[in-house]
Amino acid sequence: MNEKFLEVLKYLFLSLLQGITEVLPVSSSGHLQIASEVLKIKDNAVTLSVFLHLASLLAVVVYLRKDLIELIKGFFGFLFKDKIKFKNQFMLAIYLVVTTLILVLFTVLMKLFGFDSSPLWLVGLCLIINSTLLFVFGKFTGTKKLDELSLKDAVVVGLFQCAGSFAGISRSGSCLCGCNVSKIEKQASAKYAFLLFVPTMVGATVLELGNFKDLFINNENIYLYLMSFIVTCVTTYLAFAFLKKIINKGKISYFGIYCLIIGIITFVYALVTQ
């Protein structure tokens, strides 16, 4: 089979994988690392990962455009117009900032301690941990609405979200588990977790901007990056709609079975091959 065609298939597979797993509670970073190891995509793996995350970010912004506009209007409306009318939106924005700051501080600490990447066996182990989180905390039973959130809830979700810093543990999954622990009802949990995608992904992209230089230095595969960007954008958007349906059913624990299987396979594969 033509080598260039195989290369196109590799990048197409990775972009589909990123688009689907970025949103679903199964860890996109873990899946991309597994795929990069198996498909032997080493040299530009980090650059490609950052580029695909940027594509997912664009899809998230488009999907959440109405909620984001409402949140921005409410934030500035509270500051400059009517503090009573826009209080709920303002406080929601503050809680989102608090939750995000906890993740940022945790990420900075990880980098200071030199924890930038995970060996494949640890990715497999983290997928198993992710499945455990989904099984234990994946069923929504709370009744708390967004306008009933407190600073404590924002902190709890932020602490849970820190688990998603490890490849193999889903950021969206850990965030939704944190919402469940805080007794937030399922629609409110979905909106809070979805809105958190934006600052989280912006932060992750900014932290890895240095890797973009490789894209312009080695640009013979630029067409593959552009193809991957488009595919990832579309699949991320569709995955959002799918996850929303799953959350509305009240369970994300279904994904725990999948993560457990993939985690065990990855862990065993890493021990045998490395």
Buried (B, 14 or more C-beta within 10 A) or exposed (E): EEEEEEBBEBBBBBBBBBBBBBBBBBBBBBBBBBBBBEBEBEEBBBBBBBBBBBBBBBBBBEBBEEBBEBBEEBBBBBEEEEEEEBBBBBBBBBBBBBBBBBBBEBBEEBEEEEEEEBEBBBBBBBBBBBBBBBBEBBEBEBEBEBEBBEEEBBBBBBBBBBBBBBBBBBBBBBBBBBBBBBBBBBBBBBBBBBBBBBBBBBBBBEBBEEBBEBBEEEEEBEEBBEBBBEBBBBBBBBBBEEBBEBBEEEBBBEBBEBBBEBBBEBBEBBEEEE
